[in-house]
């Protein structure tokens, strides 16, 4: 009997895992470059505006309208499935872990933007609707939604 060991990518996978700079992951949100911008007519940076909406303000003027945490929570299972496929592709030598994480990042960004566009409750106050001339929550000029990006880290 003869045993033939054919490596279809597992050895490369082990080398790539050893070369990782840290724990690989995907960050989704507003990066500092865009987040530090102060939109015209505003006192808050884009990152502050997003934080106020994500968590609400202590004074209660802005209610919590989670668009990041809720999106991640709602999609935990599909994201885990996507990571499983990415790891299988790496082990089989069909793709790198970086490719799989980028794919996950693109999906997560799309999901967050979709959530922002869905009109997260509670409804806007009448004064906000009058100012914006729209009842759509989380969207005024669309800057926050346009600023959502991902970054792969640790690879």
Residue, then its C-alpha position, 0 to 999 in steps of 0.5 A: x500500500x502507498x500513501x500519497x500526501x497531496x497538500x491542497x493549501x493546508x500548509x500555506x494556510x498554516x504559514x499564513x496563520x503564523x504570519x498574522x500580525x494579530x487576531x484577524x478581524x473586520x472593523x465596520x463603522x466610520x473611520x477617523x478620516x471621515x468621522x472627524x469632519x464637521x458637516x456644514x451647519x453642525x457643531x458635531x463631528x460626523x463620528x459624534x453624530x453617529x455616536x449620538x444616534x447609536x447610543x442616544x444622548x444623556x439628555x434624551x434629546x436624541x433617542x437611541x437608534x442603533x444602526x451598527x450594533x443592531x446590524x451586527x446582532x441581527x446578522x451574527x449567524x450569516x456572518x459566522x457562516x461567511x467566515x466558515x466559508x472563508x476558512x474552508x476556502x483558505x484551507x482548500x487553497x482557493x483564497x486567502x483569509x484577507x480575501x474572505x475578510x474583505x468579502x465579509x466587510x463589504x457585506x457588513x457595510x452593505x447591511x449597515x447602510x441598508x439598516x440606516x436607510x430602513x428608518x430605524x425607530x423611534x420616529x423623528x420629533x415633529x421639529x426634526x421633520x420640519x427642519x429636515x423636511x423628511x420623516x426618515x430617521x438617521x438620514x438628513x444629507x446622507x453623509x453618515x451612511x456614505x461614510x460607513x466603511x470597513x477595514x481588515x485588521x491583523x492580516 
